[in-house]
Amino acid sequence: MPQASANLLEGSAEFATLRSLLGEPSYSQPDVLIFQGDCLDFLKKLPDEIVSLTVTSPPYNIGKPYEKQRDIEEYLNWCESWIREIYRLTEPHGAFWLNLGYFEVPGRGRALPIPYLLWDRIPFYIIQEVVWNYGAGVAARRAFSPRNEKFLWCVKDPDNYAFNLDDVRDKTVKYPNQKKNGKLKCNPNGKNPSDVWQIPKVTSGRNRASKERTDHPAQFPIAVVSRIIKACSNPEDLVLDPFMGSGSTAEACLRNSRKVVGFEIRSDYVQVAGRRIENFLQLKAQEDAQQKLFPSIQFD
């Protein structure tokens, strides 16, 4: 894996602070720092109000190989401890997006959404629940097949927070030119995406694996993270992911001109994220070179 970039600190007071407090990152590029270890250990070392946005999906406490399974109360206490650290680190007008799935609460429910058990332990103000509806998943015999997960969108100040709706408008408007009293009924830039996001999950398998698939078993789609980042932060903001995993948040930040710092407890996943970032940067360099040769062509 590439060594830390020698010019990482150039023009980045935030990264200079992070590096001085946390030591050498396990992986770095300009605008990216990833540290390997327990996120709580790192979070406690950081000063107040330095992060604009946190986007993360912690372990769901369902026995995955990358997590330590706890009893329910211990798990909720653990979540509360790192969420409170993130609150402290978040700028006054910053935001926190939390994605969690489901688990069983014995005697109460088989598939309770974990955010519903955490809402009163979160010091942030909860703006909205967003439902991520994906197309593939496990089948069920005695219930409807699960096809969604929850996000909680939280902010520090409910009266003043970033929300760049025009950057994430849905352009697939059925009747874009429809008028009422001579005025367009729809915004010409597209419609509000709503609080139900229909975005395919990252699939695996020999014949159906997504193009962005890595070796991580629970990978965020870039489309989901990019929408959050564009809507709830601004270019050059510092974004945090305390459970970096495969690096989806890091790649989405690079695609959208944000800086990112992440923590990941497993060294093999740090390597997965690093390779992913390297691949993206190589492709971007190729596209930039092609754009210079053919400036009238738009590359995806």
C-alpha positions in Angstrom: 0.0 0.0 0.0 1.3 3.5 -0.7 3.1 5.3 2.1 1.7 8.5 3.6 1.9 11.4 1.2 4.7 13.8 2.0 2.7 16.8 1.0 -0.4 15.9 3.0 -0.1 18.9 5.3 0.2 21.5 2.6 -2.8 23.8 2.9 -4.6 21.8 5.5 -4.6 23.1 9.1 -7.2 20.6 10.0 -5.1 17.7 8.9 -2.0 19.1 10.6 -4.1 19.1 13.9 -5.3 15.6 13.3 -1.9 14.2 12.6 -0.3 15.9 15.6 -2.9 14.5 17.9 -3.4 11.0 16.4 0.0 10.2 15.0 0.8 8.7 11.6 -2.2 7.5 9.7 -2.3 3.9 8.4 -3.3 5.3 5.0 -3.2 8.8 3.6 -3.6 10.9 0.5 -4.2 14.6 0.1 -7.7 15.1 1.6 -7.8 11.6 3.1 -6.6 10.3 6.5 -7.4 6.8 7.7 -6.3 5.5 11.1 -6.4 1.9 12.2 -7.7 1.2 15.7 -10.7 1.7 18.0 -12.6 4.8 17.1 -13.4 5.7 20.7 -9.7 5.9 21.5 -9.2 8.3 18.6 -12.3 10.4 19.1 -11.4 11.2 22.7 -8.1 12.7 21.6 -9.7 15.3 19.2 -10.7 18.9 20.1 -14.2 20.2 20.1 -16.1 21.3 17.0 -13.7 20.4 14.1 -16.0 18.2 12.0 -18.7 19.5 9.7 -20.4 16.2 9.0 -20.2 12.6 10.2 -21.6 9.8 8.0 -21.3 6.3 9.4 -22.7 2.8 9.7 -21.4 1.0 12.8 -21.7 -2.7 13.4 -25.2 -3.9 13.9 -24.5 -6.3 16.7 -25.7 -9.3 14.7 -22.5 -11.5 14.8 -20.7 -10.3 11.7 -17.0 -11.2 11.7 -15.8 -7.6 12.0 -17.7 -6.9 15.3 -17.7 -7.8 18.9 -21.2 -9.0 19.8 -22.6 -7.5 23.0 -25.8 -7.9 25.0 -28.4 -5.3 23.9 -27.9 -2.8 26.8 -24.1 -3.0 26.5 -24.4 -2.4 22.8 -26.7 0.6 23.2 -24.4 2.1 25.9 -21.4 1.6 23.5 -23.2 3.4 20.7 -24.1 6.3 23.1 -20.5 6.7 24.1 -19.1 7.2 20.6 -22.1 9.3 19.5 -21.6 11.7 22.4 -18.0 12.1 21.3 -19.1 12.9 17.8 -21.5 15.5 19.1 -18.6 17.2 20.9 -16.5 17.1 17.7 -19.2 18.5 15.5 -19.3 22.2 14.5 -22.2 24.3 15.7 -24.0 24.0 12.3 -22.8 20.5 11.6 -24.7 17.2 11.1 -24.6 13.5 11.9 -26.0 10.8 9.7 -26.4 7.4 11.3 -27.3 4.2 9.4 -28.3 1.1 11.3 -30.2 -2.1 10.5 -32.3 -4.4 12.7 -31.8 -6.9 15.5 -34.0 -9.1 17.7 -35.1 -7.9 21.2 -36.1 -11.1 23.0 -39.7 -11.1 24.0 -40.4 -7.8 22.2 -39.7 -8.1 18.5 -37.8 -10.0 15.9 -36.6 -7.1 13.7 -36.6 -3.9 15.6 -34.8 -1.0 13.8 -31.8 -0.2 16.0 -32.2 3.6 15.6 -35.5 3.4 17.4 -33.7 2.1 20.5 -31.1 4.9 20.3 -33.1 8.1 19.6 -33.3 9.2 23.2 -29.6 8.6 23.8 -28.5 10.8 20.9 -27.7 14.4 22.0 -28.2 15.8 18.5 -31.6 17.2 17.3 -33.2 14.6 15.0 -34.3 16.3 11.8 -35.7 13.3 9.9 -35.7 9.6 9.4 -34.7 8.6 5.9 -35.6 5.1 4.6 -33.1 3.5 2.2 -35.1 1.1 0.1 -32.8 -1.3 -1.8 -33.7 -4.0 -4.4 -32.0 -7.1 -3.2 -31.8 -8.9 0.1 -32.8 -12.0 2.0 -36.1 -13.7 1.4 -38.7 -14.4 4.1 -41.3 -17.1 4.5 -43.4 -15.7 7.3 -42.9 -12.0 6.8 -42.4 -9.5 4.0 -38.9 -9.7 2.6 -36.7 -7.1 4.2 -35.7 -4.4 1.7 -34.8 -1.3 3.8 -32.6 0.3 6.4 -33.0 3.5 8.4 -30.9 6.6 8.5 -31.3 9.2 11.3 -30.4 12.7 10.1 -29.3 14.7 13.1 -28.0 18.3 13.6 -26.6 20.4 16.4 -28.7 23.5 15.6 -32.2 22.8 14.3 -32.4 26.4 13.1 -29.1 26.6 11.2 -27.6 23.7 9.3 -26.4 22.8 5.9 -29.0 21.6 3.4 -28.1 21.9 -0.3 -31.3 20.7 -1.9 -30.4 21.9 -5.4 -27.3 19.7 -5.3 -29.3 16.5 -4.9 -32.5 17.2 -6.8 -34.0 14.3 -8.7 -34.0 15.2 -12.4 -36.4 12.4 -13.4 -39.5 14.6 -13.3 -42.4 13.0 -15.2 -43.9 16.3 -16.3 -41.2 19.0 -16.0 -43.0 21.6 -18.0 -46.4 21.4 -16.4 -47.7 24.8 -15.3 -50.3 26.1 -13.0 -51.6 29.7 -13.4 -48.8 30.2 -15.9 -46.0 29.1 -13.5 -44.0 25.9 -13.6 -45.3 23.5 -11.0 -41.8 21.8 -10.6 -38.4 23.3 -9.9 -36.6 23.2 -13.3 -33.6 21.7 -11.6 -35.6 18.6 -10.5 -37.7 17.5 -7.6 -37.0 16.9 -3.9 -35.8 13.2 -3.6 -38.2 12.7 -0.6 -37.4 10.7 2.5 -37.5 7.3 0.8 -34.4 6.6 -1.3 -34.6 3.8 -3.8 -31.0 3.1 -4.4 -29.7 -0.5 -5.2 -27.4 -2.0 -2.5 -23.9 -3.3 -3.3 -24.5 -6.9 -4.3 -22.0 -9.8 -4.4 -21.9 -13.1 -6.3 -20.2 -14.2 -9.5 -22.8 -13.1 -11.9 -24.5 -10.2 -10.1 -21.7 -8.4 -8.2 -21.9 -4.6 -8.3 -19.1 -2.8 -10.1 -18.1 -1.0 -6.9 -17.9 -4.3 -4.9 -14.9 -4.8 -2.6 -14.0 -7.5 -0.1 -16.0 -5.9 2.7 -19.2 -7.8 3.5 -21.4 -4.8 4.3 -20.6 -2.0 1.8 -22.3 1.3 1.4 -23.3 2.3 -2.1 -21.5 5.5 -3.3 -24.8 6.9 -4.5 -26.2 6.9 -0.9 -23.2 8.5 0.7 -22.7 11.0 -2.1 -26.3 12.3 -1.6 -25.7 12.8 2.1 -22.4 14.5 1.6 -23.6 16.9 -1.1 -26.8 17.8 0.7 -25.4 18.2 4.2 -21.9 19.6 3.8 -20.0 22.1 1.6 -16.9 21.8 -0.6 -13.7 21.6 1.5 -15.6 20.7 4.7 -14.1 18.0 6.9 -16.2 14.8 6.9 -15.7 12.0 9.5 -16.5 8.3 9.3 -15.6 6.5 12.6 -16.3 3.1 11.0 -14.6 3.4 7.7 -15.0 -0.2 6.5 -14.5 -0.4 2.7 -14.0 3.3 2.3 -17.3 4.4 0.7 -17.3 7.6 2.6 -13.8 8.4 1.6 -14.4 7.8 -2.1 -17.6 9.9 -2.0 -15.8 12.7 -0.3 -13.1 12.7 -3.0 -15.7 12.7 -5.7 -17.4 15.7 -4.1 -14.4 17.9 -3.1 -14.5 17.2 0.7 -11.8 16.3 3.1 -12.3 13.1 5.1 -10.9 11.4 8.2 -11.8 7.8 9.1 -11.1 5.2 11.7 -11.2 1.4 11.1 -10.5 -1.2 13.7 -9.4 -3.9 11.2 -6.2 -3.5 9.3 -7.4 -5.7 6.4 -10.3 -3.3 5.8 -7.9 -0.3 5.9 -6.1 -2.0 3.0 -9.4 -2.5 1.2 -10.2 1.2 1.6 -6.7 2.2 0.5 -6.8 0.1 -2.7 -10.2 1.5 -3.5 -9.0 5.1 -3.1 -6.0 4.3 -5.3 -8.2 2.9 -8.0 -10.5 5.9 -7.9 -7.6 8.4 -8.1 -6.0 6.5 -11.0 -9.3 6.5 -12.9 -9.8 10.2 -12.1 -6.3 11.1 -13.4 -7.0 9.2 -16.6 -10.4 11.0 -17.1 -8.8 14.4 -16.3 -6.1 13.7 -19.0 -8.8 12.7 -21.5 -10.8 15.8 -20.7 -7.8 18.0 -21.6 -7.5 16.2 -24.9 -11.3 16.3 -25.6 -12.7 19.2 -23.6 -16.2 19.0 -25.3 -16.8 15.4 -24.1 -18.2 14.7 -20.7 -16.8 11.6 -19.0 -18.9 9.8 -16.4 
